[in-house]
Amino acid sequence: MLSDYTQTEFTHEGKTKPVYVRGHGPAVIVIHEIPGITPNVTRFADWVVDAGFRVYMPLLVGEAGRDVSIPYVLKSIATICIRHEFQVLASNRSSPVTGWLRALARHAHEEAGGKGVGAIGMCFSGNFAMSMMMEPSVMAPVLSQPSLPFPIGAARKAALHVSPEELANLKARCAKGDKLLGLRFKGDVTSPDERFETLRRELGDGFEGIEIDDKYANPKSPEPKPHSVVTEDLIDEDGQPTKEAAKRVIAFFVERLKAA
């Protein structure tokens, strides 16, 4: 499914990572979930391209195009737990990789043009879109099942994985009219309700949360429990809550990046 994408590389402060690029229009950074850029992550990216955007899909962990399997998932979890650029238990600071992602957003905006850049993070990368708003060009951040910090204990369940400076920036931008969109399944303990409650409390009308009943998850998903809203647990049929959530994400990009 990646055959239509151009594989490039992007380097910032000595860190080089592969980036898969496709499409024309304002830039949208699609940040994959565990275990990596799977076929269903690419399917979602294709929908973004079809809506008139230029997708930049960095590979942070795993292999591009490989299907989901339990051993592959466990290997990717182990990788993010030991690599310094991912701080999986940090409540009041973000992962260092977000600096690289902000630089990628600047590069994408310069290359693609337009009003600004969209970004969607999923699972372990879900919170990264908030930190990326420190880059002014990031205007359409989406958090799909944000799972960091790992929700061990009450404090981490409610934490956002951003620094005080980043949270202050988020609140200031939302006070001026910027928006965040969030997605999760209601029963997802890895992306707990307490986290969305924190976003609602801190950002008010600046946060739009979509929470889907677990019964609407794809019964053929390899996930043990409903988790991946726009990828593995999505039912690709109009009218299905997961498909409508994916449509809302794309509409959000259009509203924030294309509307006059």
C-alpha positions as CSV (number, residue, x, y, z in Angstrom):
1,M,0.0,0.0,0.0
2,L,3.0,2.3,0.3
3,S,3.9,2.0,-3.4
4,D,2.2,5.4,-4.1
5,Y,4.3,7.1,-1.5
6,T,7.8,8.6,-2.0
7,Q,10.2,7.5,0.7
8,T,12.4,10.4,1.9
9,E,14.4,11.2,5.0
10,F,14.3,14.1,7.3
11,T,17.1,15.1,9.6
12,H,16.9,17.5,12.6
13,E,19.7,17.9,15.2
14,G,21.5,14.8,14.0
15,K,18.4,12.6,14.1
16,T,17.4,11.1,10.7
17,K,14.1,9.2,10.2
18,P,12.3,7.9,7.1
19,V,9.3,9.8,6.0
20,Y,6.7,8.7,3.5
21,V,5.2,11.5,1.4
22,R,2.2,11.6,-0.9
23,G,-0.3,14.1,-2.2
24,H,-0.8,17.8,-2.9
25,G,-2.3,20.5,-0.7
26,P,-1.7,21.7,2.9
27,A,0.5,19.3,4.9
28,V,-0.8,16.8,7.4
29,I,1.6,14.8,9.6
30,V,0.2,11.3,10.1
31,I,2.1,9.8,13.1
32,H,1.5,6.0,13.4
33,E,0.6,4.0,16.4
34,I,2.2,0.8,17.8
35,P,3.5,-1.3,16.1
36,G,4.4,0.9,13.1
37,I,3.1,2.1,9.7
38,T,0.7,-0.8,9.2
39,P,-1.6,-1.2,6.1
40,N,-4.5,0.4,8.0
41,V,-2.5,3.4,9.0
42,T,-1.7,3.8,5.3
43,R,-5.4,3.4,4.5
44,F,-6.2,6.3,6.7
45,A,-3.4,8.4,5.3
46,D,-4.7,7.6,1.8
47,W,-8.1,9.1,2.8
48,V,-6.3,12.3,3.9
49,V,-4.5,12.5,0.6
50,D,-7.8,11.9,-1.3
51,A,-9.3,14.9,0.7
52,G,-6.7,17.2,-0.9
53,F,-3.7,17.2,1.5
54,R,0.0,16.3,1.3
55,V,0.7,13.6,3.8
56,Y,4.0,13.3,5.6
57,M,4.2,9.9,7.5
58,P,7.3,9.5,9.6
59,L,8.4,6.0,10.7
60,L,9.3,6.3,14.4
61,V,9.4,2.6,15.3
62,G,8.8,-0.8,13.5
63,E,8.7,-1.5,9.8
64,A,6.8,0.3,7.1
65,G,3.9,-1.8,5.6
66,R,4.1,-4.8,8.0
67,D,0.9,-6.2,9.2
68,V,-0.1,-6.3,12.9
69,S,0.8,-9.3,15.0
70,I,1.1,-9.9,18.7
71,P,4.9,-10.5,18.6
72,Y,5.4,-7.4,16.4
73,V,3.3,-5.3,18.8
74,L,5.3,-6.5,21.8
75,K,8.6,-5.8,20.1
76,S,7.5,-2.3,19.3
77,I,6.3,-1.7,22.9
78,A,9.7,-2.8,24.1
79,T,11.4,-0.5,21.7
80,I,9.6,2.6,22.8
81,C,10.1,1.7,26.5
82,I,13.9,1.7,26.2
83,R,14.5,4.5,23.7
84,H,15.3,7.9,25.2
85,E,13.2,9.8,22.7
86,F,10.0,8.2,24.1
87,Q,9.3,9.0,27.8
88,V,6.5,6.6,28.3
89,L,5.9,7.3,32.0
90,A,6.4,11.1,32.0
91,S,3.3,13.0,33.2
92,N,4.6,16.6,33.1
93,R,7.0,16.6,30.2
94,S,6.7,15.5,26.6
95,S,8.8,12.9,24.7
96,P,12.0,14.4,23.1
97,V,10.9,13.1,19.7
98,T,8.3,15.9,19.6
99,G,11.1,18.4,18.9
100,W,12.0,16.4,15.7
101,L,8.3,16.3,14.8
102,R,7.9,20.1,15.2
103,A,10.9,20.5,12.9
104,L,9.2,18.2,10.4
105,A,6.1,20.3,10.6
106,R,8.1,23.5,9.8
107,H,9.7,21.7,6.8
108,A,6.4,20.4,5.6
109,H,4.7,23.8,5.8
110,E,7.6,25.4,3.8
111,E,7.3,22.7,1.2
112,A,3.5,22.3,0.9
113,G,2.5,25.9,1.6
114,G,-1.0,26.8,2.7
115,K,-2.4,28.2,5.9
116,G,-0.8,25.7,8.2
117,V,-0.2,22.0,9.1
118,G,-2.4,19.3,10.5
119,A,-1.1,16.5,12.7
120,I,-2.7,13.3,14.0
121,G,-1.0,11.1,16.6
122,M,-2.3,7.6,17.5
123,C,-1.8,5.5,20.6
124,F,1.8,6.2,22.0
125,S,2.1,9.2,19.6
126,G,-1.4,10.5,20.4
127,N,-0.3,13.2,22.7
128,F,2.5,14.3,20.4
129,A,0.2,16.6,18.4
130,M,-0.3,18.8,21.5
131,S,3.4,19.3,21.9
132,M,3.7,20.0,18.2
133,M,1.5,23.1,18.7
134,M,4.6,24.8,20.1
135,E,5.3,25.2,16.4
136,P,3.0,28.0,15.2
137,S,2.3,26.4,11.8
138,V,0.6,23.4,13.5
139,M,-3.1,24.5,13.3
140,A,-5.1,21.2,13.3
141,P,-4.0,18.8,16.0
142,V,-5.8,15.4,16.5
143,L,-5.3,13.0,19.4
144,S,-6.4,9.5,18.6
145,Q,-6.5,7.2,21.6
146,P,-3.6,9.2,23.3
147,S,-1.9,6.6,25.6
148,L,1.1,8.4,27.2
149,P,1.9,8.4,29.9
150,F,1.1,4.8,30.4
151,P,-1.8,5.0,32.8
152,I,-0.2,3.5,35.9
153,G,-1.9,5.1,38.9
154,A,-4.5,7.9,39.1
155,A,-2.2,10.8,38.4
156,R,-0.9,9.3,35.1
157,K,-4.5,8.4,34.0
158,A,-5.3,12.1,34.0
159,A,-1.9,13.4,32.7
160,L,-1.4,14.8,29.3
161,H,2.3,14.0,28.6
162,V,3.1,17.7,28.1
163,S,5.3,20.2,29.9
164,P,3.9,23.1,31.9
165,E,5.2,25.4,29.1
166,E,3.5,23.3,26.4
167,L,0.2,23.3,28.4
168,A,0.3,27.0,28.8
169,N,0.8,27.4,25.1
170,L,-2.1,25.1,24.4
171,K,-4.4,27.1,26.6
172,A,-3.3,30.4,25.2
173,R,-3.9,29.2,21.6
174,C,-7.3,27.7,22.4
175,A,-8.2,31.0,24.1
176,K,-7.5,32.7,20.8
177,G,-9.7,30.3,18.9
178,D,-7.5,27.3,18.1
179,K,-9.0,23.8,18.5
180,L,-7.9,20.2,19.4
181,L,-9.8,17.1,18.4
182,G,-9.6,13.8,20.4
183,L,-10.9,10.3,19.7
184,R,-11.1,7.2,22.0
185,F,-13.3,4.2,22.7
186,K,-15.2,4.6,26.0
187,G,-13.8,1.4,27.5
188,D,-10.2,1.9,26.5
189,V,-8.2,1.7,29.7
190,T,-4.9,2.6,27.9
191,S,-6.5,5.9,26.8
192,P,-8.6,6.6,29.9
193,D,-11.6,8.9,30.3
194,E,-9.7,10.9,33.0
195,R,-7.3,12.1,30.2
196,F,-10.2,13.6,28.2
197,E,-11.7,15.1,31.3
198,T,-8.4,16.9,31.9
199,L,-8.5,18.2,28.3
200,R,-12.0,19.4,28.8
201,R,-11.2,21.1,32.1
202,E,-8.0,22.8,30.8
203,L,-9.1,23.7,27.3
204,G,-12.8,24.2,27.5
205,D,-14.4,24.8,24.2
206,G,-11.0,24.4,22.6
207,F,-11.3,20.6,22.9
208,E,-13.7,18.5,20.9
209,G,-13.8,14.9,22.2
210,I,-15.4,12.0,20.4
211,E,-15.9,8.9,22.5
212,I,-17.2,5.7,20.8
213,D,-19.0,2.8,22.5
214,D,-16.8,-0.4,22.4
215,K,-19.6,-2.3,20.7
216,Y,-18.9,-0.4,17.5
217,A,-15.3,-1.6,17.2
218,N,-14.4,-3.9,14.3
219,P,-15.0,-7.5,15.4
220,K,-12.2,-8.7,13.1
221,S,-9.6,-6.4,14.6
222,P,-6.4,-8.0,15.9
223,E,-6.6,-5.7,18.9
224,P,-7.5,-7.6,22.1
225,K,-9.9,-4.8,23.1
226,P,-11.2,-1.7,21.2
227,H,-8.4,0.8,20.9
228,S,-7.4,2.0,17.4
229,V,-10.2,4.3,16.3
230,V,-9.2,5.1,12.7
231,T,-7.2,2.1,11.9
232,E,-7.5,-1.5,13.2
233,D,-10.8,-1.1,15.0
234,L,-12.5,1.0,12.2
235,I,-15.4,-0.6,10.3
236,D,-15.0,0.8,6.8
237,E,-18.7,1.4,6.2
238,D,-20.5,4.7,6.0
239,G,-22.7,5.3,9.1
240,Q,-20.4,3.2,11.3
241,P,-19.3,5.4,14.3
242,T,-15.6,4.7,13.6
243,K,-15.9,5.6,10.0
244,E,-17.8,8.7,10.9
245,A,-15.0,9.6,13.4
246,A,-12.4,9.3,10.6
247,K,-14.6,11.6,8.4
248,R,-14.7,14.1,11.2
249,V,-10.9,14.1,11.5
250,I,-10.6,14.9,7.8
251,A,-13.4,17.6,8.0
252,F,-11.4,19.1,10.9
253,F,-8.3,19.3,8.7
254,V,-10.4,21.0,6.0
255,E,-12.0,23.5,8.5
256,R,-8.7,24.4,10.0
257,L,-6.4,24.3,7.0
258,K,-8.6,25.1,4.0
259,A,-11.6,27.1,5.0
260,A,-11.5,30.9,4.2
